[in-house]
Amino acid sequence: MFEDTFDYVVVGSGAGGVQEEFEPRVGGLSDEALAEFVRANAWGHHASSTCPIGQPDHGGVVDSNFRVHGCQGLRVVDASIFPRIPGLFIASAVYMIGEKGAETILRAA
């Protein structure tokens, strides 16, 4: 199914470009491994997940109350807190997290 997908990328410009595979070197993966690679690494054009909710020892940057670990008085309430992108159309998830963040901050005030 994916035999020719990602095999080569043209490097350089014009007719003299060299064809070679470069990172992540998925050309030799099985269909199942390639499908898993795409599920784990593909995302839409909406950047997110740069400051995920979670424990610091597991890569988390904020806690469940949106407080940045190790910082006092700093919270993050935007798309960056999602541990993984919540789909390609993230607007509703961002609105939801904004509402939840506002409620959490007001309750703490």
C-alpha positions in Angstrom: 0.0 0.0 0.0 2.7 2.5 1.0 5.5 1.0 -1.2 6.5 4.2 -2.9 5.5 6.7 -0.2 8.4 8.6 1.3 11.0 6.6 -0.6 12.8 9.6 -2.1 12.9 13.3 -1.6 14.5 15.6 -4.2 17.3 17.5 -2.5 18.6 20.6 -4.3 17.0 22.6 -7.0 16.5 22.4 -10.8 17.3 19.4 -12.9 20.5 18.7 -11.1 18.8 17.8 -7.8 19.9 14.6 -6.1 17.3 12.1 -5.1 17.9 10.6 -1.7 15.9 9.5 1.3 16.5 11.6 4.4 15.1 11.6 8.0 13.0 9.9 9.2 14.1 7.1 6.7 10.7 5.4 6.5 11.2 3.8 3.1 12.0 0.4 4.5 9.1 0.3 7.1 6.3 -2.2 6.8 2.8 -0.8 6.1 1.9 -1.3 9.8 5.0 0.5 11.0 4.6 3.3 8.5 0.9 3.8 9.6 2.0 3.9 13.2 4.8 6.4 12.3 2.3 8.7 10.6 -0.2 8.4 13.5 2.5 9.3 16.0 4.1 12.1 14.0 1.7 13.7 11.6 -0.2 16.9 12.5 -2.2 19.5 10.8 -1.1 23.1 10.2 -2.1 24.1 13.7 1.0 24.0 16.0 0.2 22.7 19.5 1.6 20.6 22.3 4.7 22.6 23.0 3.9 22.9 26.8 1.8 19.8 27.5 -0.2 19.1 30.6 1.5 16.3 32.6 4.1 15.4 35.2 7.5 17.0 34.7 9.2 13.6 34.7 7.1 12.6 31.7 7.7 15.9 29.7 4.8 17.8 31.2 5.1 21.6 31.5 1.8 22.5 33.2 -0.3 20.8 35.8 -4.1 20.2 35.6 -4.7 23.8 36.9 -2.6 25.2 34.0 0.2 26.3 36.4 3.7 26.0 34.9 5.8 23.5 36.9 8.5 25.3 39.0 7.1 28.8 38.4 4.8 30.8 40.7 2.1 32.9 39.3 2.5 31.7 35.7 -0.2 29.7 33.8 -0.5 28.6 30.2 -4.0 28.2 28.7 -3.8 27.7 25.0 -3.3 25.0 22.4 0.3 24.4 23.6 -1.0 22.5 26.6 -2.4 19.5 24.7 -0.2 16.4 25.2 -1.1 15.5 21.6 -2.8 17.5 18.8 -6.5 17.0 19.3 -7.2 16.5 15.6 -6.8 18.7 12.5 -9.5 21.2 13.5 -8.6 22.2 17.0 -10.7 25.4 17.4 -13.4 23.8 19.5 -10.8 22.1 21.7 -9.0 25.5 22.2 -12.3 27.2 23.1 -13.0 24.4 25.6 -9.6 24.7 27.2 -10.0 28.5 27.3 -13.3 28.1 29.2 -11.9 25.6 31.5 -8.8 27.7 32.1 -10.9 30.8 32.9 -13.1 28.8 35.3 -10.0 27.4 37.0 -8.3 30.8 37.4 -11.5 32.5 38.7 -12.0 29.7 41.2 -8.5 30.2 42.5 -8.9 34.0 42.8 
